Amino acid sequence: MPLLETLGLTKTFPGVVALDQVSLSVHPGEVLGLVGENGAGKSTLIKILGGVYPPTAGEIRLEGERVAFQAPKEALDAGIAVVYQELSLIPHLSVAENVFINRLPRRGALVDWRRLHRMTGEVLREIGLEEVDPRTRVSELPIGVRQSVEIARALSYRARVLLLDEPTSSLTEPEIENLFAVIRRLKEQGIGVIYVSHHLEEIFAITDRVHVLRDGRTVAVMPTAETNEAAVVARMVGRDLDRLYARKTAEAGEVALETRGLGDAFLKDVSVRFRRGEVVGIYGLLGSGRTELLKAIIGARPPATGEVRLFGRRVRFRHPRDAARAGVVYSSEDRKGENLFFGVPVWKNATYQAIQVGRFVRHGIPQVPLERRAAARYADRLNLKAPSLDADVYYLSGGNQQKVCLAKALLTEPEVVLLDEPTRGIDVGAKLEIYQLMAELAAQGKAVVFVSSELPELVGNAHRVYTMARGRITAELVGDAITEENVLKYCLEVEEAETP
């Protein structure tokens, strides 16, 4: 008997059918991979199972018994726990306080700290985190350990089903392996896991079956061992993809932007060059300085030493707005924290940065008709899927939110485009569109720079690659030298050499 199943689950929003008659099941000790493009209905399904949304039709059964949730707490109490992509831990509290938040054991009016730490230790041991001290502040933990603490909190409710929504979006390779070890422990304990990911290599590494959604409907359910990535991608997007990556041809022109000896508390003597007509990738392990470099260039964290040159002229940007006015635009990896304004329409998010640099403005007043037309033009160019341009950007899928971020950057009409993890947390179809966009921008004579944690997309799209470790550039790779092995080699050798 399935541990959890849905029967004909349907969810409609005004003008949108988000889920259409979806029937799904997960058995004890099974990991079910849930895949589909952004907008396919994965998030809606997860939120229904987690008690965030009630279904419009259909039912949920837990160990054969029909259940209905009006709030996330009801789902948790029933044994269904969700760990979302954006972790909800409170950094300044301890591991124990986070795991048992709002349920701290008490002795009279006081917290029973000894009991709390013992209870937390027991939960941590269940998932192989014996070395983590329950008294440690969450802010002191690596992101991968925080992810496991989030899972420990879910299991502290004695969850029988665990839903993991893009759990590796911020993890390094070793941290991903640790997460997989935790999942295997959960399997041994008979817990059912629904694993949502855009990374198909993870789906094939950890799942038992794959459930594919497209346009809110189930289009395939397959044993993982009996299919392959190409077949899954074809089901996800409804067509075969002859090429995932854009064709790597470039006619590099003049140097558009270069840095000479940039340095600060984190960066060490960083010199790079970005030319018109090429796509340059930057790779490094967590903490290597990739994001810090881009932010130093645009003035978000002005460097203490060194210089930035734009078309041969020395510039010193004191604010990202100054860089955008000069034609250098940056799109952050943190689309929800730094790029988008929730509660604000799609069109206004798309034109915000352009307004800041003086576009669509007359006599100091933004011209709304011009803004809306420009936003509509880019929505069409980027194949943006939204109910309307007046829709709150919060309700868009991750891939479509990312397209709004790109529109926001490109509407400034830049010459140098700096993209930090532009495909993080989005589906394979949306990734393909972004790869094609980067190639098109380069063909138009723009200098395109992108940071990526995904080696295949780096190798598949970049004309040149800079590798980084501990705030330094460790190698510049060109042509046939751009391989996954080389990229990792020049990051890991330095990391290992400098580890005390």
FENNOR-V987348 format. One record per backbone hydrogen bond with DSSP energy under -1.0 kcal/mol. NH is the residue of the N-H (numbers start at 0). CO is the residue of the C=O. E is the energy in kcal/mol with one decimal. If there is no record, write none. Layout:
{{NH | CO | E} {NH | CO | E}}
This chain:
{{2 | 25 | -1.7} {3 | 25 | -2.0} {4 | 60 | -2.4} {5 | 23 | -2.7} {6 | 58 | -2.6} {8 | 21 | -2.4} {9 | 56 | -2.5} {10 | 18 | -1.7} {12 | 15 | -3.1} {15 | 12 | -2.8} {17 | 10 | -1.7} {18 | 10 | -1.8} {19 | 215 | -3.3} {21 | 8 | -2.8} {25 | 3 | -2.4} {29 | 26 | -1.8} {31 | 192 | -3.2} {32 | 208 | -3.3} {33 | 194 | -2.5} {34 | 210 | -2.3} {39 | 36 | -2.2} {44 | 40 | -2.4} {45 | 41 | -2.6} {46 | 42 | -2.4} {47 | 43 | -2.0} {48 | 44 | -2.5} {49 | 45 | -2.0} {50 | 47 | -1.4} {51 | 46 | -2.7} {52 | 46 | -1.2} {55 | 9 | -2.5} {56 | 9 | -1.8} {58 | 6 | -1.8} {60 | 4 | -3.1} {61 | 64 | -3.0} {62 | 2 | -2.5} {64 | 61 | -1.8} {66 | 59 | -2.7} {74 | 70 | -1.3} {75 | 71 | -2.5} {76 | 72 | -2.6} {77 | 73 | -1.4} {78 | 75 | -1.1} {79 | 74 | -2.8} {80 | 160 | -2.6} {82 | 162 | -3.1} {92 | 89 | -1.7} {94 | 135 | -2.1} {95 | 133 | -2.7} {97 | 93 | -2.0} {98 | 94 | -2.6} {99 | 95 | -2.2} {100 | 97 | -1.1} {102 | 99 | -2.4} {106 | 109 | -3.1} {109 | 106 | -1.4} {111 | 104 | -2.8} {112 | 110 | -1.5} {115 | 111 | -2.4} {116 | 112 | -2.8} {117 | 113 | -2.0} {118 | 114 | -2.8} {119 | 115 | -2.5} {120 | 116 | -2.3} {121 | 117 | -1.9} {122 | 118 | -1.8} {123 | 119 | -2.7} {124 | 120 | -2.2} {125 | 121 | -1.3} {127 | 124 | -1.4} {128 | 123 | -2.9} {131 | 128 | -1.7} {135 | 132 | -2.2} {137 | 92 | -2.4} {138 | 90 | -2.2} {139 | 136 | -1.6} {140 | 137 | -2.1} {145 | 141 | -2.1} {146 | 142 | -2.0} {147 | 143 | -1.5} {148 | 144 | -2.3} {149 | 145 | -2.3} {150 | 146 | -1.7} {151 | 147 | -2.5} {152 | 148 | -2.4} {153 | 149 | -1.8} {154 | 150 | -2.5} {155 | 151 | -1.6} {156 | 153 | -1.2} {157 | 154 | -2.4} {159 | 78 | -2.4} {160 | 78 | -2.5} {161 | 191 | -2.8} {162 | 80 | -3.0} {163 | 193 | -2.9} {164 | 82 | -2.7} {165 | 195 | -2.2} {168 | 165 | -1.2} {170 | 167 | -1.6} {175 | 171 | -2.3} {176 | 172 | -2.1} {177 | 173 | -2.0} {178 | 174 | -2.2} {179 | 175 | -2.5} {180 | 176 | -1.9} {181 | 177 | -1.8} {182 | 178 | -2.4} {183 | 179 | -2.5} {184 | 180 | -1.7} {185 | 181 | -2.0} {186 | 182 | -2.3} {187 | 183 | -1.9} {188 | 184 | -1.2} {189 | 186 | -1.9} {190 | 185 | -2.2} {191 | 159 | -2.3} {192 | 29 | -2.9} {193 | 161 | -2.5} {194 | 31 | -3.0} {195 | 163 | -3.1} {199 | 197 | -1.1} {201 | 198 | -1.0} {202 | 198 | -1.5} {203 | 199 | -2.3} {205 | 201 | -1.9} {206 | 202 | -1.8} {207 | 30 | -3.4} {208 | 30 | -1.3} {209 | 221 | -3.2} {210 | 32 | -3.6} {211 | 219 | -3.1} {212 | 34 | -2.6} {213 | 216 | -2.5} {215 | 39 | -1.9} {216 | 213 | -1.7} {218 | 211 | -2.6} {219 | 211 | -1.2} {221 | 209 | -2.6} {223 | 207 | -2.1} {225 | 222 | -1.7} {226 | 223 | -1.4} {231 | 227 | -2.1} {232 | 228 | -2.9} {233 | 229 | -2.3} {234 | 230 | -1.8} {235 | 231 | -2.4} {236 | 232 | -2.5} {237 | 233 | -1.5} {248 | 246 | -1.6} {252 | 275 | -2.9} {255 | 273 | -2.2} {256 | 273 | -2.0} {257 | 308 | -2.3} {258 | 271 | -2.3} {259 | 306 | -2.7} {261 | 269 | -2.4} {262 | 304 | -1.8} {263 | 266 | -1.9} {267 | 470 | -3.0} {269 | 261 | -2.6} {273 | 256 | -2.9} {275 | 253 | -2.5} {276 | 445 | -1.7} {277 | 274 | -1.2} {279 | 447 | -3.1} {280 | 463 | -2.9} {281 | 449 | -2.0} {282 | 465 | -2.4} {287 | 284 | -1.9} {292 | 288 | -2.2} {293 | 289 | -1.7} {294 | 290 | -2.5} {295 | 291 | -2.0} {296 | 292 | -2.0} {297 | 293 | -1.7} {299 | 294 | -1.9} {300 | 294 | -1.4} {303 | 262 | -1.7} {304 | 262 | -2.2} {306 | 259 | -1.8} {308 | 257 | -3.1} {309 | 312 | -3.0} {310 | 255 | -2.7} {312 | 309 | -1.8} {314 | 307 | -2.9} {321 | 318 | -1.1} {322 | 318 | -1.5} {323 | 319 | -2.5} {324 | 320 | -2.2} {325 | 321 | -1.3} {326 | 323 | -1.0} {327 | 322 | -2.9} {328 | 415 | -2.5} {330 | 417 | -2.6} {334 | 332 | -1.3} {337 | 333 | -2.9} {338 | 333 | -1.0} {339 | 334 | -2.2} {343 | 340 | -1.1} {345 | 390 | -1.6} {346 | 388 | -2.2} {348 | 344 | -2.0} {349 | 345 | -2.4} {350 | 346 | -1.6} {354 | 350 | -2.4} {355 | 351 | -1.7} {356 | 352 | -1.2} {357 | 354 | -1.5} {358 | 353 | -2.7} {361 | 364 | -2.4} {364 | 361 | -1.9} {366 | 359 | -3.3} {370 | 366 | -2.3} {371 | 367 | -2.9} {372 | 368 | -2.1} {373 | 369 | -2.4} {374 | 370 | -2.8} {375 | 371 | -2.4} {376 | 372 | -2.1} {377 | 373 | -2.1} {378 | 374 | -2.3} {379 | 375 | -1.9} {380 | 376 | -2.1} {381 | 377 | -2.5} {383 | 378 | -2.9} {390 | 387 | -1.4} {392 | 343 | -1.9} {394 | 391 | -1.6} {395 | 392 | -1.4} {400 | 396 | -2.5} {401 | 397 | -2.1} {402 | 398 | -1.5} {403 | 399 | -1.7} {404 | 400 | -2.0} {405 | 401 | -2.1} {406 | 402 | -2.5} {407 | 403 | -2.6} {408 | 404 | -1.8} {409 | 405 | -2.9} {410 | 406 | -2.3} {411 | 408 | -1.3} {412 | 409 | -2.1} {414 | 326 | -2.6} {415 | 326 | -2.6} {416 | 446 | -3.0} {417 | 328 | -3.0} {418 | 448 | -3.3} {419 | 330 | -2.4} {420 | 450 | -1.7} {423 | 420 | -1.4} {425 | 422 | -1.5} {430 | 426 | -2.5} {431 | 427 | -2.1} {432 | 428 | -1.6} {433 | 429 | -2.0} {434 | 430 | -2.7} {435 | 431 | -2.3} {436 | 432 | -2.0} {437 | 433 | -2.5} {438 | 434 | -2.1} {439 | 435 | -2.4} {440 | 436 | -2.6} {441 | 437 | -2.2} {442 | 438 | -2.3} {443 | 439 | -1.4} {444 | 441 | -1.9} {445 | 440 | -2.3} {446 | 414 | -2.4} {447 | 277 | -2.2} {448 | 416 | -3.0} {449 | 279 | -2.7} {450 | 418 | -2.7} {451 | 281 | -1.7} {457 | 453 | -1.8} {458 | 454 | -2.8} {459 | 455 | -2.3} {460 | 456 | -1.3} {461 | 457 | -2.1} {462 | 278 | -3.1} {463 | 278 | -1.3} {464 | 476 | -2.4} {465 | 280 | -2.7} {466 | 474 | -2.2} {467 | 282 | -2.4} {468 | 471 | -2.0} {470 | 287 | -2.4} {471 | 468 | -1.9} {473 | 466 | -2.8} {474 | 466 | -1.0} {476 | 464 | -3.3} {478 | 462 | -1.1} {480 | 477 | -2.0} {481 | 478 | -1.9} {482 | 480 | -1.5} {486 | 482 | -2.6} {487 | 483 | -2.3} {488 | 484 | -2.3} {489 | 485 | -2.3} {491 | 487 | -3.3} {492 | 488 | -2.4} {494 | 490 | -1.9} {495 | 491 | -3.0} {496 | 492 | -2.3} {497 | 493 | -1.9}}
